[in-house]
Amino acid sequence: MSDKGDKTVVVLVERRFTHPVMKKTIRKTKRYHAHDPENKFKMGDAVRIVECRPLSKTKTWQVIESDA
């Protein structure tokens, strides 16, 4: 979603599920700040993230690879 921070990328994760009562498919999104030590991932890349130790106030995820 964003690569403006130094060694940080903002990753948008979307999950889909069926509403229990309405039986309608719902899309929920969440943003994660992830560590990118080499600044090699750019905006629009599909990436995989994994949880790690807290690296800052908001950054507790790390990018491990690109899906592309």
C-alpha positions in Angstrom: 0.0 0.0 0.0 2.8 2.4 0.9 6.6 2.5 0.8 7.3 6.0 1.9 9.0 5.2 5.2 12.6 4.2 5.5 12.9 0.4 5.9 9.1 0.2 6.4 6.2 -0.7 4.1 2.5 -0.6 4.9 0.8 -3.8 3.8 -3.0 -4.0 3.2 -4.5 -7.4 4.1 -8.0 -8.3 2.9 -10.1 -11.1 4.3 -13.4 -12.3 3.0 -16.0 -14.1 5.0 -19.8 -14.8 4.9 -21.9 -12.9 7.4 -23.5 -15.3 9.8 -27.0 -13.9 9.6 -27.2 -12.1 6.3 -25.3 -14.8 4.4 -23.6 -12.1 2.3 -19.9 -12.0 1.5 -18.1 -9.3 3.4 -14.6 -7.8 2.7 -12.6 -6.5 5.7 -9.2 -4.9 5.3 -6.5 -4.2 7.8 -3.2 -2.3 7.4 0.1 -3.6 8.9 3.4 -1.8 9.2 6.1 -4.3 8.1 9.9 -4.2 8.3 11.7 -4.0 4.9 15.4 -3.7 5.7 16.7 -3.3 2.1 13.8 -1.1 0.8 13.4 -3.5 -2.1 9.6 -3.7 -2.1 7.6 -1.1 -3.9 4.0 0.1 -3.9 1.7 -2.5 -5.6 3.9 -5.5 -4.9 2.2 -8.6 -3.4 4.2 -9.7 -0.4 4.2 -12.2 2.5 4.6 -10.9 6.1 5.4 -12.8 9.3 5.1 -11.6 12.9 8.3 -10.7 14.7 9.5 -8.9 17.8 8.4 -5.3 18.2 10.8 -3.1 16.1 9.0 0.1 16.9 5.7 1.4 18.3 3.7 0.2 15.3 6.0 -2.2 13.5 5.8 -5.9 14.6 5.7 -7.6 11.2 8.5 -8.4 8.7 8.3 -8.9 5.0 9.8 -12.3 4.0 9.2 -12.6 0.3 7.3 -11.2 -2.7 4.5 -13.3 -4.3 5.1 -12.0 -7.8 
